[in-house]
Amino acid sequence: MGPGDHEPRAPADAGHVLIAVVSAPGLSVLSASSSLVRTAPGPSALARPAIGGTLRVGEKLTGNAGLWSGGGTISYAYQWYRCGALGGQCSTLRGATRNTYTQSVADTGHTLGLTVHATDSTGTTAAYSSLAGLVAPASAALVARGQPSFDGLVAVGQELRIGDVSYTAKPASVTYAWLRCTQAVRACAPISGGDKAAYTVTKDDEGHALVVAVTAVAAGERRVTLSTAATVG
């Protein structure tokens, strides 16, 4: 190959940087490293987008684009979705293309999702938030102020524990249901026996995202809130 030729990058290079070793008798010199090798054009998502805010009709939610690595300046485009209680049946919310969204009456009892399209000098990549919700009615006294997070290592054989949820009123009781979801966190199914605050990750979870449905009860109100997603593998 001539000096101007480039060796094609193999799939095994994805997620790594490349360094060349130039050797002469008695001397080896390392090149500067390449940028991160990606499997497709566009920036790489290092952390999924997130949704913050109180999950109640009339309240404003704010979408965070997540953490990205790419070439040059990265720009972001947003699209909000309304989904079923455990994902699925998602529909695009027309005109909801900003990083903020004000919850409407039609969102009551549903979850909301956010897709972020990140664009750099090489192309565009999509990433997906966890589902946020269920959205409480405007009159609700018991409302989650945000989504709970996880503590622990997200790996097979390791224990994950759900973090505390902040509510507008103190719940009389709290119960849990662990869910196994698609990687895009747009559809979830309950995990048999996953009804505690802690859960040990199994091989069946590999390639899936884990979410917890936290149910709080207070003064006759029952409120279900989904946690943020933890992706296994």
C-alpha positions, -999 to 999 in steps of 0.1 A, spaced: 0 0 0 12 35 -7 16 63 18 -18 78 9 -37 45 12 -57 35 43 -63 0 56 -100 -6 60 -111 -9 96 -124 -43 108 -155 -48 130 -132 -59 158 -118 -23 159 -152 -8 169 -150 9 203 -112 11 202 -86 36 191 -58 25 167 -21 31 170 6 23 145 41 10 155 69 22 132 100 1 137 136 6 126 167 -14 138 169 -8 176 140 17 176 102 16 178 80 47 177 42 48 184 20 70 163 -6 94 177 -39 75 184 -68 76 160 -102 88 170 -126 62 184 -135 37 157 -173 35 152 -194 8 135 -214 34 115 -213 71 106 -225 95 133 -215 102 169 -215 75 196 -238 76 226 -219 71 258 -249 76 281 -286 75 271 -308 106 271 -327 114 303 -360 130 312 -363 152 343 -393 169 360 -425 162 379 -447 136 362 -480 155 363 -503 171 337 -494 208 333 -458 203 345 -429 208 321 -404 180 315 -369 186 303 -349 163 281 -312 159 285 -294 148 253 -272 124 271 -234 120 267 -219 117 232 -185 113 215 -181 125 179 -162 144 153 -163 182 158 -194 200 169 -224 178 177 -260 191 172 -291 176 186 -327 171 174 -355 159 198 -388 140 193 -412 131 222 -435 101 221 -465 90 241 -465 52 250 -485 27 269 -482 21 307 -453 -4 300 -442 10 267 -455 -2 234 -482 15 213 -459 45 211 -471 74 189 -452 105 179 -463 138 196 -466 162 167 -447 194 172 -430 181 203 -395 186 189 -378 208 216 -359 195 246 -388 205 269 -424 192 269 -454 203 289 -476 173 298 -512 174 286 -544 158 297 -540 132 270 -508 120 286 -526 109 319 -519 73 327 -493 70 299 -455 70 297 -435 94 277 -403 87 257 -377 109 241 -356 102 210 -325 123 204 -308 124 170 -272 136 173 -254 148 142 -216 154 138 -194 158 107 -198 121 98 -235 115 101 -265 111 125 -272 86 153 -303 81 174 -305 73 211 -335 67 234 -344 78 269 -360 55 294 -398 57 296 -410 84 320 -443 82 338 -470 72 344 -482 108 341 -505 118 370 -536 140 366 -533 177 374 -554 172 406 -531 144 420 -516 150 454 -492 120 453 -468 126 424 -432 115 417 -408 144 413 -386 123 390 -375 89 381 -356 67 405 -322 54 396 -301 22 403 -273 14 427 -249 -14 418 -230 -29 388 -251 -37 358 -237 -72 350 -249 -108 352 -247 -121 387 -246 -87 403 -272 -71 425 -290 -39 415 -310 -19 441 -336 8 432 -329 42 447 -354 63 466 -382 81 448 -391 117 458 -428 123 460 -450 154 467 -466 135 496 -453 107 518 -465 73 506 -481 49 531 -466 19 512 -442 13 482 -440 -19 461 -417 -29 432 -419 -48 399 -388 -53 378 -393 -52 341 -372 -65 312 -373 -41 282 -361 -37 247 -328 -18 243 -347 12 231 -369 10 262 -401 12 242 -417 -21 254 -413 -39 287 -425 -71 303 -426 -81 341 -398 -104 354 -412 -133 374 -402 -130 411 -389 -95 406 -409 -78 433 -383 -66 457 -362 -34 459 -331 -54 449 -327 -78 419 -298 -100 408 -291 -97 371 -294 -130 351 -282 -142 317 -318 -137 304 -313 -100 309 -283 -98 286 -290 -74 257 -320 -59 275 -327 -28 295 -339 -32 331 -366 -9 345 -385 -10 378 -421 0 382 -424 16 417 -460 17 430 -467 42 458 -500 44 477 -511 74 499 -546 87 510 -564 66 484 -541 75 455 -521 49 437 -491 61 416 -468 40 394 -435 55 384 -409 38 361 -372 40 369 -345 50 345 -331 21 324 -300 1 331 -288 -18 300 -272 -52 305 -243 -61 282 
